[in-house]
Amino acid sequence: MEKVLPLWHQQHIVTDTSDFYIDLVFYNYILKCFVIIDLKTTALSHQDIGQIDMYVRMYDDLKRNEDDNPTIGLLLCTEKDETIVKYSVLNDKNELFASKYLLYLPKEKELIAMIEQDRQRFELDNL
């Protein structure tokens, strides 16, 4: 029987008491930091934010070298709830981010509307 390899291998990280599997880990040589990406097939939840925050803290503690910059965490989910973002560590930390992803390329009008909504939200947040 032929073995089928997965599209990616999760990064296995071990602590004194537990094992964890991070979806994707990259090292950015320009920024000199690790970039952790956690992929979710559901809407953003506070549990997901806690998980990515923990992964970033673990990577900084267990893997980061002295000359590396702090690890960046990126949480990709199907829906992003701005209220959850506002009242979570995502609002306070410069190295944690959440973003919505699409399973399809939107039509030009949809993309323009999405960009306009994000621009207006950004302007309101920075008043």
C-alpha positions as CSV (number, residue, x, y, z in Angstrom):
1,M,0.0,0.0,0.0
2,E,1.3,3.4,-1.0
3,K,1.9,5.9,1.8
4,V,0.3,9.3,1.3
5,L,2.1,12.2,2.8
6,P,0.2,15.1,4.4
7,L,0.4,18.5,2.8
8,W,2.4,19.7,5.8
9,H,3.8,18.4,9.0
10,Q,2.8,19.9,12.2
11,Q,5.5,21.2,14.5
12,H,5.7,19.0,17.6
13,I,6.6,20.9,20.8
14,V,7.1,19.2,24.1
15,T,6.9,20.7,27.6
16,D,7.5,19.0,31.0
17,T,3.9,17.8,31.1
18,S,2.4,18.0,27.7
19,D,2.8,17.6,23.9
20,F,1.5,20.1,21.4
21,Y,1.2,20.2,17.6
22,I,1.5,23.6,15.9
23,D,0.0,23.8,12.4
24,L,2.8,25.8,10.7
25,V,6.1,27.3,11.8
26,F,8.4,29.4,9.7
27,Y,11.5,31.4,10.4
28,N,11.6,34.9,8.8
29,Y,15.3,35.7,8.2
30,I,14.6,39.4,7.5
31,L,12.6,39.9,10.7
32,K,14.8,37.4,12.6
33,C,11.9,35.7,14.2
34,F,9.7,32.6,14.2
35,V,6.2,32.9,12.7
36,I,3.6,30.5,14.0
37,I,0.4,30.0,12.0
38,D,-2.6,28.3,13.5
39,L,-5.3,27.3,11.0
40,K,-8.9,27.0,12.1
41,T,-11.9,25.7,10.1
42,T,-14.3,27.6,12.3
43,A,-15.1,31.1,13.5
44,L,-12.6,32.8,15.8
45,S,-13.1,31.9,19.5
46,H,-11.4,33.0,22.7
47,Q,-10.0,29.5,23.1
48,D,-8.2,29.8,19.8
49,I,-6.7,33.1,20.9
50,G,-5.5,31.5,24.1
51,Q,-4.0,28.6,22.2
52,I,-2.0,30.8,19.8
53,D,-0.9,33.0,22.7
54,M,0.4,29.9,24.5
55,Y,2.2,28.7,21.4
56,V,3.9,32.0,21.0
57,R,5.0,32.1,24.6
58,M,6.2,28.5,24.5
59,Y,8.2,29.1,21.3
60,D,9.8,32.2,22.8
61,D,10.7,30.3,25.9
62,L,11.8,27.0,24.4
63,K,13.0,27.7,20.8
64,R,13.9,31.4,20.4
65,N,17.6,32.3,20.6
66,E,18.9,35.4,22.3
67,D,19.5,37.3,19.0
68,D,16.0,36.5,17.6
69,N,13.1,38.9,17.8
70,P,9.9,37.8,19.6
71,T,7.8,35.1,17.9
72,I,4.8,36.3,15.8
73,G,1.5,34.3,16.0
74,L,-1.0,34.4,13.1
75,L,-4.4,32.8,13.7
76,L,-6.4,32.2,10.4
77,C,-10.1,31.4,10.8
78,T,-13.2,31.3,8.7
79,E,-14.9,34.2,10.6
80,K,-13.3,37.0,12.7
81,D,-15.3,38.5,15.5
82,E,-14.2,42.0,16.3
83,T,-15.7,41.9,19.8
84,I,-13.6,38.9,20.7
85,V,-10.5,40.6,19.3
86,K,-11.3,43.8,21.2
87,Y,-11.5,42.0,24.6
88,S,-8.6,39.6,24.2
89,V,-4.9,39.6,24.2
90,L,-5.0,40.3,20.5
91,N,-5.9,43.9,21.3
92,D,-2.8,44.3,23.5
93,K,0.0,42.3,21.9
94,N,1.9,43.5,18.8
95,E,3.0,40.0,17.9
96,L,-0.4,38.2,17.8
97,F,-2.8,38.6,14.8
98,A,-6.1,37.0,13.7
99,S,-7.4,37.2,10.2
100,K,-10.3,35.7,8.2
101,Y,-9.5,33.6,5.2
102,L,-11.7,32.8,2.2
103,L,-12.1,29.4,0.6
104,Y,-12.7,31.1,-2.8
105,L,-11.5,34.2,-4.6
106,P,-14.2,36.9,-4.3
107,K,-15.6,38.7,-7.3
108,E,-14.1,42.1,-7.9
109,K,-17.1,44.0,-6.4
110,E,-17.1,41.9,-3.3
111,L,-13.3,42.4,-2.8
112,I,-13.7,46.2,-3.2
113,A,-16.6,46.2,-0.6
114,M,-14.5,44.2,1.8
115,I,-11.5,46.5,1.4
116,E,-13.7,49.6,1.9
117,Q,-15.3,48.1,5.1
118,D,-11.8,47.3,6.5
119,R,-10.6,50.9,5.6
120,Q,-13.6,52.5,7.4
121,R,-13.1,50.2,10.4
122,F,-9.4,51.2,10.6
123,E,-10.2,54.9,10.3
124,L,-12.8,54.7,13.1
125,D,-10.5,52.8,15.4
126,N,-7.8,55.4,14.9
127,L,-9.9,58.5,15.6
